[in-house]
Every structure is written in C-alpha cells, then in structure tokens.
C-alpha cells in the first residue's frame, strides 16, 4: 500500500493551492485520512482530517481557509488551500488508516511530503 501526494508548490500570500493524496495497492477499506504539516523548526501538526463518512476536522489556524474532502471511489483525498499565508509554509504529509484485509486492524500509512511555500 502506498500514498502518493502531489500538488505542492510556491505561491504568493493570498493565493491558493490544491493538494491531492491517492492510495494505491491492495486493500479492502480506506478509513480516516488526514493532512499534517511540519514547518521549519516546528513540530508536526494536524492540519485537517476527514472520516470515511465525511466528517471533517480542522486546525484552528486553517479553519475557514482550507477544505478537505475524500473520494472513496477514487481512493483519494484533496486539500483545497485558500487565502494562503506565509505561516502556512511547510512540508505537507498525507496520512491514512487503511485496512488491508477484512478481519485485520487498520494500519496507518504516510505519503511522501510535498512542499508548500507561501511568500509575502
């Protein structure tokens, strides 16, 4: 099982970016998915999460600007980031709880990071 993240880049403050994360490989269920980020010199933090049922959760710092959604049919998740600020600059990582076989607990998987740089 692999998670492939894409969509990072450089943008000026106030701009928008869209991150995508796609799960591939052999599994039977894609459960909760989330985006984390790690800014230079800071700890990794949860940015947003979404359950298989569509319930979303956002960090206070991004609420109202970022929007997360999961497409279970396509095994993918997107993060729409609007009104970006320099403090959003970080490496963003996707995470997913994936059940590889029925009767087995879900495991947590991480995608490779994608860099988002917001200039003032």
Secondary structure as UniProt FT lines:
FT   STRAND          2..6
FT   STRAND          9..12
FT   TURN            13..14
FT   STRAND          17..24
FT   STRAND          29..38
FT   TURN            40..41
FT   STRAND          45..50
FT   TURN            52..53
FT   STRAND          56..58
FT   TURN            60..62
FT   TURN            64..65
FT   STRAND          66..71
FT   HELIX           72..74
FT   STRAND          76..81
FT   HELIX           86..88
FT   STRAND          90..99
FT   TURN            102..103
FT   STRAND          107..110
FT   STRAND          114..119
//
